[in-house]
């Protein structure tokens, strides 16, 4: 399994570099994955054999492959985030090919949260085995450390912090528990009665409809629509009901900015009302 995943990652690298750099050399594969030159070239040849429609041109003078107009990603989604996954965290010093990519990228890194790996391991085990956990949790509302029995089912990253979605026996409902607020190691209890299948908000999918702020001029609305690849100045995003409040925060549409240039996008009015039960309270 590991070998298959490693092979997939290398092929994804080929696609991502071809997509965004517009050129690929065996040397880049060789240095990035610590391969022999022969192995790196075989990977490129194998990719071409498996996906013949993704034809490469080859420049003998630069010894680099370049994509043709027919090139279309087969193993990746063709997003810039995939490029960042390979080059956004920096590369080995002294590797000129790799440094060329990374020096032109800059990422904003959110503050680190205090998350204990041992805690995460136990939560993942409880999720996998549908077990309950006896936890001690620092409540933001009361400021007290409270004992809870929870039945976790999914770890979630909202772009800023990690939390676990779980059924809380104290509140008798599914809630989100921020990982950095767990105080002690959870204790395993017996099998969970409430699992992911019982979490109505988790299993309910909603559509968030975004439009340019109507206070903007027509040309500015057109620019915003292009930014977000809107169709007829509308963008529809599918989201679990349980995660709607976090997505609205990420999009910065949970509050209304007094200047339209600061707001840029809004949730369509009818959609905004429909999302009321799931927005941040």
PyMOL commands that set and color helices and strands:
alter all, ss='L'
color gray80, all
select helices_A, chain A and resi 2-20+26-33+37-50+80-87+96-102+117-129+179-181+196-198+200-203+218-227+241-250+260-263+269-274+276-278
alter helices_A, ss='H'
color red, helices_A
select strands_A, chain A and resi 56-59+64-67+131-138+145-157+162-168+173-178+187-191+205-212+235-240+265-267
alter strands_A, ss='S'
color yellow, strands_A
deselect
rebuild
show_as cartoon
